[in-house]
């Protein structure tokens, strides 16, 4: 979605959209793993949160509502939603 620019929510919205479209995410065993270690917020993240980027947060909440509406209507058309 082109509304998500720069730092924050752009990759999250892409993953969210794929999930709504029915994609599944899997782990391939014995190939590798990913570990996320807790860390302090980066300088970029700190700057992002102190600017007027709360609008991006609220845009993401609105985006999730749009996806829910879009895909629930699509499922109703195909008889997949009761």
PyMOL Python script that loads the backbone (N, CA, C, O; Angstrom):
from pymol import cmd

cmd.read_pdbstr("""\
ATOM      1  N   UNK A   1       0.855  -1.170   0.000  1.00  0.00           N
ATOM      2  CA  UNK A   1       0.000   0.000   0.000  1.00  0.00           C
ATOM      3  C   UNK A   1       0.898   1.229   0.000  1.00  0.00           C
ATOM      4  O   UNK A   1       1.738   1.385   0.886  1.00  0.00           O
ATOM      5  N   UNK A   2       0.730   2.077  -0.962  1.00  0.00           N
ATOM      6  CA  UNK A   2       1.605   3.236  -1.165  1.00  0.00           C
ATOM      7  C   UNK A   2       1.461   4.280  -0.074  1.00  0.00           C
ATOM      8  O   UNK A   2       2.286   5.190   0.010  1.00  0.00           O
ATOM      9  N   UNK A   3       0.438   4.176   0.765  1.00  0.00           N
ATOM     10  CA  UNK A   3       0.262   5.156   1.842  1.00  0.00           C
ATOM     11  C   UNK A   3       1.328   4.999   2.931  1.00  0.00           C
ATOM     12  O   UNK A   3       1.570   5.933   3.696  1.00  0.00           O
ATOM     13  N   UNK A   4       1.958   3.845   3.004  1.00  0.00           N
ATOM     14  CA  UNK A   4       2.958   3.593   4.030  1.00  0.00           C
ATOM     15  C   UNK A   4       4.339   3.898   3.470  1.00  0.00           C
ATOM     16  O   UNK A   4       4.863   3.153   2.642  1.00  0.00           O
ATOM     17  N   UNK A   5       4.916   4.990   3.926  1.00  0.00           N
ATOM     18  CA  UNK A   5       6.196   5.459   3.406  1.00  0.00           C
ATOM     19  C   UNK A   5       7.258   5.442   4.491  1.00  0.00           C
ATOM     20  O   UNK A   5       6.958   5.640   5.668  1.00  0.00           O
ATOM     21  N   UNK A   6       8.481   5.209   4.096  1.00  0.00           N
ATOM     22  CA  UNK A   6       9.596   5.320   5.018  1.00  0.00           C
ATOM     23  C   UNK A   6       9.548   4.301   6.137  1.00  0.00           C
ATOM     24  O   UNK A   6       9.121   3.163   5.944  1.00  0.00           O
ATOM     25  N   UNK A   7       9.991   4.723   7.305  1.00  0.00           N
ATOM     26  CA  UNK A   7      10.096   3.849   8.453  1.00  0.00           C
ATOM     27  C   UNK A   7       8.720   3.628   9.071  1.00  0.00           C
ATOM     28  O   UNK A   7       7.958   4.579   9.245  1.00  0.00           O
ATOM     29  N   UNK A   8       8.411   2.428   9.390  1.00  0.00           N
ATOM     30  CA  UNK A   8       7.220   2.151  10.185  1.00  0.00           C
ATOM     31  C   UNK A   8       6.031   1.648   9.407  1.00  0.00           C
ATOM     32  O   UNK A   8       5.463   2.360   8.578  1.00  0.00           O
ATOM     33  N   UNK A   9       5.662   0.420   9.679  1.00  0.00           N
ATOM     34  CA  UNK A   9       4.437  -0.229   9.222  1.00  0.00           C
ATOM     35  C   UNK A   9       4.433  -0.678   7.768  1.00  0.00           C
ATOM     36  O   UNK A   9       3.514  -1.400   7.381  1.00  0.00           O
ATOM     37  N   UNK A  10       5.393  -0.301   6.947  1.00  0.00           N
ATOM     38  CA  UNK A  10       5.345  -0.699   5.538  1.00  0.00           C
ATOM     39  C   UNK A  10       5.488  -2.212   5.364  1.00  0.00           C
ATOM     40  O   UNK A  10       4.760  -2.809   4.571  1.00  0.00           O
ATOM     41  N   UNK A  11       6.398  -2.827   6.082  1.00  0.00           N
ATOM     42  CA  UNK A  11       6.557  -4.283   5.953  1.00  0.00           C
ATOM     43  C   UNK A  11       5.453  -5.021   6.710  1.00  0.00           C
ATOM     44  O   UNK A  11       5.026  -6.101   6.301  1.00  0.00           O
ATOM     45  N   UNK A  12       5.001  -4.440   7.799  1.00  0.00           N
ATOM     46  CA  UNK A  12       3.926  -5.051   8.583  1.00  0.00           C
ATOM     47  C   UNK A  12       2.642  -5.106   7.760  1.00  0.00           C
ATOM     48  O   UNK A  12       1.944  -6.119   7.768  1.00  0.00           O
ATOM     49  N   UNK A  13       2.328  -4.027   7.055  1.00  0.00           N
ATOM     50  CA  UNK A  13       1.100  -4.027   6.265  1.00  0.00           C
ATOM     51  C   UNK A  13       1.183  -5.027   5.125  1.00  0.00           C
ATOM     52  O   UNK A  13       0.167  -5.618   4.755  1.00  0.00           O
ATOM     53  N   UNK A  14       2.355  -5.231   4.562  1.00  0.00           N
ATOM     54  CA  UNK A  14       2.498  -6.203   3.488  1.00  0.00           C
ATOM     55  C   UNK A  14       2.226  -7.616   4.013  1.00  0.00           C
ATOM     56  O   UNK A  14       1.509  -8.390   3.380  1.00  0.00           O
ATOM     57  N   UNK A  15       2.794  -7.941   5.157  1.00  0.00           N
ATOM     58  CA  UNK A  15       2.580  -9.259   5.752  1.00  0.00           C
ATOM     59  C   UNK A  15       1.116  -9.442   6.145  1.00  0.00           C
ATOM     60  O   UNK A  15       0.541 -10.512   5.946  1.00  0.00           O
ATOM     61  N   UNK A  16       0.527  -8.402   6.695  1.00  0.00           N
ATOM     62  CA  UNK A  16      -0.887  -8.444   7.083  1.00  0.00           C
ATOM     63  C   UNK A  16      -1.762  -8.713   5.860  1.00  0.00           C
ATOM     64  O   UNK A  16      -2.692  -9.517   5.931  1.00  0.00           O
ATOM     65  N   UNK A  17      -1.477  -8.054   4.751  1.00  0.00           N
ATOM     66  CA  UNK A  17      -2.257  -8.232   3.532  1.00  0.00           C
ATOM     67  C   UNK A  17      -2.134  -9.665   3.011  1.00  0.00           C
ATOM     68  O   UNK A  17      -3.131 -10.277   2.628  1.00  0.00           O
ATOM     69  N   UNK A  18      -0.927 -10.189   2.999  1.00  0.00           N
ATOM     70  CA  UNK A  18      -0.741 -11.575   2.555  1.00  0.00           C
ATOM     71  C   UNK A  18      -1.537 -12.540   3.427  1.00  0.00           C
ATOM     72  O   UNK A  18      -2.117 -13.505   2.928  1.00  0.00           O
ATOM     73  N   UNK A  19      -1.559 -12.278   4.719  1.00  0.00           N
ATOM     74  CA  UNK A  19      -2.323 -13.117   5.637  1.00  0.00           C
ATOM     75  C   UNK A  19      -3.814 -13.069   5.296  1.00  0.00           C
ATOM     76  O   UNK A  19      -4.465 -14.112   5.247  1.00  0.00           O
ATOM     77  N   UNK A  20      -4.357 -11.885   5.062  1.00  0.00           N
ATOM     78  CA  UNK A  20      -5.768 -11.746   4.699  1.00  0.00           C
ATOM     79  C   UNK A  20      -6.086 -12.410   3.362  1.00  0.00           C
ATOM     80  O   UNK A  20      -7.201 -12.886   3.148  1.00  0.00           O
ATOM     81  N   UNK A  21      -5.107 -12.438   2.470  1.00  0.00           N
ATOM     82  CA  UNK A  21      -5.323 -13.066   1.162  1.00  0.00           C
ATOM     83  C   UNK A  21      -5.257 -14.581   1.231  1.00  0.00           C
ATOM     84  O   UNK A  21      -5.511 -15.265   0.240  1.00  0.00           O
ATOM     85  N   UNK A  22      -4.913 -15.111   2.413  1.00  0.00           N
ATOM     86  CA  UNK A  22      -4.927 -16.545   2.589  1.00  0.00           C
ATOM     87  C   UNK A  22      -3.571 -17.220   2.511  1.00  0.00           C
ATOM     88  O   UNK A  22      -3.485 -18.447   2.562  1.00  0.00           O
ATOM     89  N   UNK A  23      -2.513 -16.435   2.390  1.00  0.00           N
ATOM     90  CA  UNK A  23      -1.182 -17.036   2.381  1.00  0.00           C
ATOM     91  C   UNK A  23      -0.886 -17.604   3.754  1.00  0.00           C
ATOM     92  O   UNK A  23      -1.334 -17.069   4.769  1.00  0.00           O
ATOM     93  N   UNK A  24      -0.138 -18.680   3.782  1.00  0.00           N
ATOM     94  CA  UNK A  24       0.293 -19.244   5.051  1.00  0.00           C
ATOM     95  C   UNK A  24       1.808 -19.097   5.153  1.00  0.00           C
ATOM     96  O   UNK A  24       2.521 -19.099   4.149  1.00  0.00           O
ATOM     97  N   UNK A  25       2.265 -18.974   6.354  1.00  0.00           N
ATOM     98  CA  UNK A  25       3.687 -18.817   6.612  1.00  0.00           C
ATOM     99  C   UNK A  25       4.172 -20.074   7.309  1.00  0.00           C
ATOM    100  O   UNK A  25       3.546 -20.548   8.257  1.00  0.00           O
ATOM    101  N   UNK A  26       5.264 -20.602   6.848  1.00  0.00           N
ATOM    102  CA  UNK A  26       5.780 -21.852   7.393  1.00  0.00           C
ATOM    103  C   UNK A  26       7.249 -21.720   7.740  1.00  0.00           C
ATOM    104  O   UNK A  26       7.965 -20.856   7.233  1.00  0.00           O
ATOM    105  N   UNK A  27       7.665 -22.603   8.619  1.00  0.00           N
ATOM    106  CA  UNK A  27       9.075 -22.712   8.963  1.00  0.00           C
ATOM    107  C   UNK A  27       9.604 -23.964   8.282  1.00  0.00           C
ATOM    108  O   UNK A  27       9.001 -25.033   8.377  1.00  0.00           O
ATOM    109  N   UNK A  28      10.722 -23.828   7.602  1.00  0.00           N
ATOM    110  CA  UNK A  28      11.325 -24.977   6.949  1.00  0.00           C
ATOM    111  C   UNK A  28      12.273 -25.619   7.961  1.00  0.00           C
ATOM    112  O   UNK A  28      13.297 -25.036   8.316  1.00  0.00           O
ATOM    113  N   UNK A  29      11.928 -26.820   8.424  1.00  0.00           N
ATOM    114  CA  UNK A  29      12.744 -27.448   9.464  1.00  0.00           C
ATOM    115  C   UNK A  29      14.162 -27.763   8.998  1.00  0.00           C
ATOM    116  O   UNK A  29      14.401 -28.053   7.825  1.00  0.00           O
ATOM    117  N   UNK A  30      15.074 -27.699   9.923  1.00  0.00           N
ATOM    118  CA  UNK A  30      16.476 -28.088   9.731  1.00  0.00           C
ATOM    119  C   UNK A  30      17.218 -27.225   8.710  1.00  0.00           C
ATOM    120  O   UNK A  30      18.309 -27.591   8.271  1.00  0.00           O
ATOM    121  N   UNK A  31      16.651 -26.104   8.335  1.00  0.00           N
ATOM    122  CA  UNK A  31      17.348 -25.231   7.397  1.00  0.00           C
ATOM    123  C   UNK A  31      17.981 -24.059   8.142  1.00  0.00           C
ATOM    124  O   UNK A  31      19.065 -23.600   7.784  1.00  0.00           O
ATOM    125  N   UNK A  32      17.308 -23.587   9.163  1.00  0.00           N
ATOM    126  CA  UNK A  32      17.835 -22.457   9.911  1.00  0.00           C
ATOM    127  C   UNK A  32      16.799 -21.935  10.873  1.00  0.00           C
ATOM    128  O   UNK A  32      15.715 -22.499  11.016  1.00  0.00           O
ATOM    129  N   UNK A  33      17.145 -20.863  11.521  1.00  0.00           N
ATOM    130  CA  UNK A  33      16.221 -20.264  12.470  1.00  0.00           C
ATOM    131  C   UNK A  33      16.530 -18.783  12.584  1.00  0.00           C
ATOM    132  O   UNK A  33      17.568 -18.300  12.132  1.00  0.00           O
ATOM    133  N   UNK A  34      15.606 -18.089  13.194  1.00  0.00           N
ATOM    134  CA  UNK A  34      15.740 -16.651  13.375  1.00  0.00           C
ATOM    135  C   UNK A  34      15.517 -16.336  14.843  1.00  0.00           C
ATOM    136  O   UNK A  34      14.577 -16.837  15.461  1.00  0.00           O
ATOM    137  N   UNK A  35      16.366 -15.522  15.383  1.00  0.00           N
ATOM    138  CA  UNK A  35      16.236 -15.109  16.769  1.00  0.00           C
ATOM    139  C   UNK A  35      16.209 -13.590  16.793  1.00  0.00           C
ATOM    140  O   UNK A  35      17.049 -12.934  16.175  1.00  0.00           O
ATOM    141  N   UNK A  36      15.242 -13.037  17.509  1.00  0.00           N
ATOM    142  CA  UNK A  36      15.189 -11.593  17.680  1.00  0.00           C
ATOM    143  C   UNK A  36      15.591 -11.282  19.109  1.00  0.00           C
ATOM    144  O   UNK A  36      14.905 -11.665  20.057  1.00  0.00           O
ATOM    145  N   UNK A  37      16.691 -10.596  19.254  1.00  0.00           N
ATOM    146  CA  UNK A  37      17.160 -10.226  20.576  1.00  0.00           C
ATOM    147  C   UNK A  37      16.612  -8.847  20.941  1.00  0.00           C
ATOM    148  O   UNK A  37      16.670  -7.920  20.133  1.00  0.00           O
ATOM    149  N   UNK A  38      16.088  -8.714  22.141  1.00  0.00           N
ATOM    150  CA  UNK A  38      15.597  -7.390  22.559  1.00  0.00           C
ATOM    151  C   UNK A  38      16.723  -6.357  22.491  1.00  0.00           C
ATOM    152  O   UNK A  38      17.881  -6.661  22.778  1.00  0.00           O
ATOM    153  N   UNK A  39      16.365  -5.147  22.110  1.00  0.00           N
ATOM    154  CA  UNK A  39      17.355  -4.081  22.019  1.00  0.00           C
ATOM    155  C   UNK A  39      16.656  -2.749  22.218  1.00  0.00           C
ATOM    156  O   UNK A  39      15.431  -2.659  22.139  1.00  0.00           O
ATOM    157  N   UNK A  40      17.434  -1.734  22.472  1.00  0.00           N
ATOM    158  CA  UNK A  40      16.867  -0.397  22.608  1.00  0.00           C
ATOM    159  C   UNK A  40      16.381   0.075  21.247  1.00  0.00           C
ATOM    160  O   UNK A  40      16.867  -0.366  20.205  1.00  0.00           O
ATOM    161  N   UNK A  41      15.412   0.984  21.279  1.00  0.00           N
ATOM    162  CA  UNK A  41      14.930   1.537  20.015  1.00  0.00           C
ATOM    163  C   UNK A  41      16.060   2.290  19.324  1.00  0.00           C
ATOM    164  O   UNK A  41      16.838   3.004  19.957  1.00  0.00           O
ATOM    165  N   UNK A  42      16.127   2.112  18.018  1.00  0.00           N
ATOM    166  CA  UNK A  42      17.157   2.803  17.249  1.00  0.00           C
ATOM    167  C   UNK A  42      16.872   4.303  17.247  1.00  0.00           C
ATOM    168  O   UNK A  42      15.768   4.739  17.572  1.00  0.00           O
ATOM    169  N   UNK A  43      17.866   5.068  16.882  1.00  0.00           N
ATOM    170  CA  UNK A  43      17.700   6.520  16.788  1.00  0.00           C
ATOM    171  C   UNK A  43      16.602   6.852  15.779  1.00  0.00           C
ATOM    172  O   UNK A  43      15.802   7.762  15.994  1.00  0.00           O
ATOM    173  N   UNK A  44      16.575   6.108  14.683  1.00  0.00           N
ATOM    174  CA  UNK A  44      15.547   6.332  13.658  1.00  0.00           C
ATOM    175  C   UNK A  44      14.155   6.082  14.242  1.00  0.00           C
ATOM    176  O   UNK A  44      13.234   6.866  14.012  1.00  0.00           O
ATOM    177  N   UNK A  45      14.003   4.991  14.995  1.00  0.00           N
ATOM    178  CA  UNK A  45      12.711   4.675  15.604  1.00  0.00           C
ATOM    179  C   UNK A  45      12.307   5.748  16.604  1.00  0.00           C
ATOM    180  O   UNK A  45      11.143   6.144  16.661  1.00  0.00           O
ATOM    181  N   UNK A  46      13.270   6.218  17.393  1.00  0.00           N
ATOM    182  CA  UNK A  46      12.973   7.268  18.372  1.00  0.00           C
ATOM    183  C   UNK A  46      12.514   8.547  17.684  1.00  0.00           C
ATOM    184  O   UNK A  46      11.549   9.178  18.116  1.00  0.00           O
ATOM    185  N   UNK A  47      13.202   8.924  16.620  1.00  0.00           N
ATOM    186  CA  UNK A  47      12.810  10.123  15.872  1.00  0.00           C
ATOM    187  C   UNK A  47      11.436   9.941  15.253  1.00  0.00           C
ATOM    188  O   UNK A  47      10.620  10.862  15.250  1.00  0.00           O
ATOM    189  N   UNK A  48      11.183   8.741  14.725  1.00  0.00           N
ATOM    190  CA  UNK A  48       9.906   8.464  14.082  1.00  0.00           C
ATOM    191  C   UNK A  48       8.751   8.645  15.077  1.00  0.00           C
ATOM    192  O   UNK A  48       7.721   9.227  14.739  1.00  0.00           O
ATOM    193  N   UNK A  49       8.930   8.145  16.299  1.00  0.00           N
ATOM    194  CA  UNK A  49       7.871   8.231  17.288  1.00  0.00           C
ATOM    195  C   UNK A  49       7.690   9.644  17.847  1.00  0.00           C
ATOM    196  O   UNK A  49       6.607   9.974  18.331  1.00  0.00           O
ATOM    197  N   UNK A  50       8.718  10.478  17.792  1.00  0.00           N
ATOM    198  CA  UNK A  50       8.582  11.823  18.339  1.00  0.00           C
ATOM    199  C   UNK A  50       8.026  12.813  17.327  1.00  0.00           C
ATOM    200  O   UNK A  50       7.603  13.909  17.695  1.00  0.00           O
ATOM    201  N   UNK A  51       8.027  12.432  16.060  1.00  0.00           N
ATOM    202  CA  UNK A  51       7.456  13.312  15.034  1.00  0.00           C
ATOM    203  C   UNK A  51       5.951  13.090  14.978  1.00  0.00           C
ATOM    204  O   UNK A  51       5.379  12.471  15.875  1.00  0.00           O
ATOM    205  N   UNK A  52       5.328  13.575  13.961  1.00  0.00           N
ATOM    206  CA  UNK A  52       3.885  13.404  13.800  1.00  0.00           C
ATOM    207  C   UNK A  52       3.563  12.068  13.153  1.00  0.00           C
ATOM    208  O   UNK A  52       2.616  11.972  12.371  1.00  0.00           O
ATOM    209  N   UNK A  53       4.317  11.060  13.458  1.00  0.00           N
ATOM    210  CA  UNK A  53       4.119   9.770  12.822  1.00  0.00           C
ATOM    211  C   UNK A  53       3.076   8.907  13.510  1.00  0.00           C
ATOM    212  O   UNK A  53       2.865   7.753  13.137  1.00  0.00           O
ATOM    213  N   UNK A  54       2.426   9.475  14.517  1.00  0.00           N
ATOM    214  CA  UNK A  54       1.298   8.748  15.084  1.00  0.00           C
ATOM    215  C   UNK A  54       0.230   8.586  14.016  1.00  0.00           C
ATOM    216  O   UNK A  54      -0.578   7.659  14.071  1.00  0.00           O
ATOM    217  N   UNK A  55       0.229   9.490  13.046  1.00  0.00           N
ATOM    218  CA  UNK A  55      -0.715   9.377  11.923  1.00  0.00           C
ATOM    219  C   UNK A  55      -0.507   8.056  11.194  1.00  0.00           C
ATOM    220  O   UNK A  55      -1.477   7.443  10.748  1.00  0.00           O
ATOM    221  N   UNK A  56       0.735   7.608  11.066  1.00  0.00           N
ATOM    222  CA  UNK A  56       1.023   6.335  10.401  1.00  0.00           C
ATOM    223  C   UNK A  56       0.454   5.178  11.213  1.00  0.00           C
ATOM    224  O   UNK A  56      -0.045   4.203  10.653  1.00  0.00           O
ATOM    225  N   UNK A  57       0.531   5.292  12.527  1.00  0.00           N
ATOM    226  CA  UNK A  57      -0.033   4.265  13.403  1.00  0.00           C
ATOM    227  C   UNK A  57      -1.545   4.182  13.200  1.00  0.00           C
ATOM    228  O   UNK A  57      -2.099   3.094  13.046  1.00  0.00           O
ATOM    229  N   UNK A  58      -2.202   5.333  13.200  1.00  0.00           N
ATOM    230  CA  UNK A  58      -3.650   5.336  13.020  1.00  0.00           C
ATOM    231  C   UNK A  58      -4.037   4.918  11.603  1.00  0.00           C
ATOM    232  O   UNK A  58      -5.087   4.308  11.401  1.00  0.00           O
ATOM    233  N   UNK A  59      -3.201   5.240  10.632  1.00  0.00           N
ATOM    234  CA  UNK A  59      -3.430   4.775   9.262  1.00  0.00           C
ATOM    235  C   UNK A  59      -3.390   3.256   9.222  1.00  0.00           C
ATOM    236  O   UNK A  59      -4.202   2.633   8.538  1.00  0.00           O
ATOM    237  N   UNK A  60      -2.454   2.655   9.947  1.00  0.00           N
ATOM    238  CA  UNK A  60      -2.364   1.199   9.971  1.00  0.00           C
ATOM    239  C   UNK A  60      -3.618   0.582  10.582  1.00  0.00           C
ATOM    240  O   UNK A  60      -4.114  -0.430  10.088  1.00  0.00           O
ATOM    241  N   UNK A  61      -4.131   1.183  11.647  1.00  0.00           N
ATOM    242  CA  UNK A  61      -5.373   0.680  12.241  1.00  0.00           C
ATOM    243  C   UNK A  61      -6.525   0.758  11.238  1.00  0.00           C
ATOM    244  O   UNK A  61      -7.338  -0.163  11.148  1.00  0.00           O
ATOM    245  N   UNK A  62      -6.592   1.845  10.495  1.00  0.00           N
ATOM    246  CA  UNK A  62      -7.627   2.001   9.466  1.00  0.00           C
ATOM    247  C   UNK A  62      -7.432   0.976   8.344  1.00  0.00           C
ATOM    248  O   UNK A  62      -8.398   0.415   7.827  1.00  0.00           O
ATOM    249  N   UNK A  63      -6.186   0.745   7.982  1.00  0.00           N
ATOM    250  CA  UNK A  63      -5.857  -0.225   6.940  1.00  0.00           C
ATOM    251  C   UNK A  63      -6.346  -1.619   7.325  1.00  0.00           C
ATOM    252  O   UNK A  63      -6.895  -2.341   6.493  1.00  0.00           O
ATOM    253  N   UNK A  64      -6.145  -1.993   8.589  1.00  0.00           N
ATOM    254  CA  UNK A  64      -6.608  -3.300   9.050  1.00  0.00           C
ATOM    255  C   UNK A  64      -8.130  -3.411   8.948  1.00  0.00           C
ATOM    256  O   UNK A  64      -8.654  -4.466   8.591  1.00  0.00           O
ATOM    257  N   UNK A  65      -8.837  -2.329   9.261  1.00  0.00           N
ATOM    258  CA  UNK A  65     -10.303  -2.331   9.110  1.00  0.00           C
ATOM    259  C   UNK A  65     -10.685  -2.516   7.640  1.00  0.00           C
ATOM    260  O   UNK A  65     -11.610  -3.264   7.323  1.00  0.00           O
ATOM    261  N   UNK A  66      -9.968  -1.833   6.748  1.00  0.00           N
ATOM    262  CA  UNK A  66     -10.232  -1.962   5.310  1.00  0.00           C
ATOM    263  C   UNK A  66     -10.041  -3.399   4.850  1.00  0.00           C
ATOM    264  O   UNK A  66     -10.858  -3.920   4.092  1.00  0.00           O
ATOM    265  N   UNK A  67      -8.964  -4.049   5.303  1.00  0.00           N
ATOM    266  CA  UNK A  67      -8.713  -5.435   4.919  1.00  0.00           C
ATOM    267  C   UNK A  67      -9.819  -6.351   5.425  1.00  0.00           C
ATOM    268  O   UNK A  67     -10.302  -7.219   4.699  1.00  0.00           O
ATOM    269  N   UNK A  68     -10.210  -6.148   6.669  1.00  0.00           N
ATOM    270  CA  UNK A  68     -11.272  -6.974   7.242  1.00  0.00           C
ATOM    271  C   UNK A  68     -12.542  -6.844   6.428  1.00  0.00           C
ATOM    272  O   UNK A  68     -13.182  -7.846   6.108  1.00  0.00           O
ATOM    273  N   UNK A  69     -12.910  -5.630   6.094  1.00  0.00           N
ATOM    274  CA  UNK A  69     -14.128  -5.400   5.306  1.00  0.00           C
ATOM    275  C   UNK A  69     -13.993  -6.004   3.914  1.00  0.00           C
ATOM    276  O   UNK A  69     -14.890  -6.706   3.448  1.00  0.00           O
ATOM    277  N   UNK A  70     -12.888  -5.735   3.260  1.00  0.00           N
ATOM    278  CA  UNK A  70     -12.685  -6.215   1.891  1.00  0.00           C
ATOM    279  C   UNK A  70     -12.738  -7.729   1.809  1.00  0.00           C
ATOM    280  O   UNK A  70     -13.427  -8.285   0.954  1.00  0.00           O
ATOM    281  N   UNK A  71     -12.014  -8.395   2.693  1.00  0.00           N
ATOM    282  CA  UNK A  71     -11.932  -9.844   2.582  1.00  0.00           C
ATOM    283  C   UNK A  71     -13.128 -10.553   3.197  1.00  0.00           C
ATOM    284  O   UNK A  71     -13.404 -11.694   2.827  1.00  0.00           O
ATOM    285  N   UNK A  72     -13.849  -9.927   4.119  1.00  0.00           N
ATOM    286  CA  UNK A  72     -15.074 -10.561   4.616  1.00  0.00           C
ATOM    287  C   UNK A  72     -16.152 -10.477   3.538  1.00  0.00           C
ATOM    288  O   UNK A  72     -16.930 -11.418   3.380  1.00  0.00           O
ATOM    289  N   UNK A  73     -16.215  -9.362   2.789  1.00  0.00           N
ATOM    290  CA  UNK A  73     -17.170  -9.248   1.683  1.00  0.00           C
ATOM    291  C   UNK A  73     -16.820 -10.228   0.567  1.00  0.00           C
ATOM    292  O   UNK A  73     -17.708 -10.847  -0.018  1.00  0.00           O
ATOM    293  N   UNK A  74     -15.540 -10.369   0.272  1.00  0.00           N
ATOM    294  CA  UNK A  74     -15.093 -11.299  -0.773  1.00  0.00           C
ATOM    295  C   UNK A  74     -15.460 -12.730  -0.394  1.00  0.00           C
ATOM    296  O   UNK A  74     -15.934 -13.493  -1.236  1.00  0.00           O
ATOM    297  N   UNK A  75     -15.244 -13.097   0.869  1.00  0.00           N
ATOM    298  CA  UNK A  75     -15.580 -14.444   1.318  1.00  0.00           C
ATOM    299  C   UNK A  75     -17.077 -14.703   1.271  1.00  0.00           C
ATOM    300  O   UNK A  75     -17.502 -15.818   0.968  1.00  0.00           O
ATOM    301  N   UNK A  76     -17.882 -13.685   1.568  1.00  0.00           N
ATOM    302  CA  UNK A  76     -19.340 -13.851   1.512  1.00  0.00           C
ATOM    303  C   UNK A  76     -19.784 -14.135   0.076  1.00  0.00           C
ATOM    304  O   UNK A  76     -20.677 -14.953  -0.148  1.00  0.00           O
ATOM    305  N   UNK A  77     -19.165 -13.464  -0.892  1.00  0.00           N
ATOM    306  CA  UNK A  77     -19.508 -13.678  -2.296  1.00  0.00           C
ATOM    307  C   UNK A  77     -19.226 -15.112  -2.728  1.00  0.00           C
ATOM    308  O   UNK A  77     -19.934 -15.664  -3.570  1.00  0.00           O
ATOM    309  N   UNK A  78     -18.191 -15.712  -2.148  1.00  0.00           N
ATOM    310  CA  UNK A  78     -17.794 -17.064  -2.521  1.00  0.00           C
ATOM    311  C   UNK A  78     -18.366 -18.119  -1.582  1.00  0.00           C
ATOM    312  O   UNK A  78     -18.036 -19.299  -1.701  1.00  0.00           O
ATOM    313  N   UNK A  79     -19.224 -17.701  -0.645  1.00  0.00           N
ATOM    314  CA  UNK A  79     -19.846 -18.637   0.277  1.00  0.00           C
ATOM    315  C   UNK A  79     -18.893 -19.207   1.302  1.00  0.00           C
ATOM    316  O   UNK A  79     -19.132 -20.291   1.836  1.00  0.00           O
ATOM    317  N   UNK A  80     -17.806 -18.489   1.590  1.00  0.00           N
ATOM    318  CA  UNK A  80     -16.812 -18.998   2.529  1.00  0.00           C
ATOM    319  C   UNK A  80     -16.999 -18.443   3.928  1.00  0.00           C
ATOM    320  O   UNK A  80     -16.317 -18.873   4.858  1.00  0.00           O
ATOM    321  N   UNK A  81     -17.915 -17.491   4.095  1.00  0.00           N
ATOM    322  CA  UNK A  81     -18.125 -16.869   5.385  1.00  0.00           C
ATOM    323  C   UNK A  81     -19.567 -17.086   5.793  1.00  0.00           C
ATOM    324  O   UNK A  81     -20.479 -16.806   5.015  1.00  0.00           O
ATOM    325  N   UNK A  82     -19.784 -17.575   6.987  1.00  0.00           N
ATOM    326  CA  UNK A  82     -21.169 -17.813   7.446  1.00  0.00           C
ATOM    327  C   UNK A  82     -21.753 -16.596   8.072  1.00  0.00           C
ATOM    328  O   UNK A  82     -22.903 -16.618   8.511  1.00  0.00           O
TER     329      UNK A  82
END
""", "prot")
cmd.dss("prot")
cmd.show_as("cartoon", "prot")
cmd.util.cbc("prot")
cmd.orient("prot")
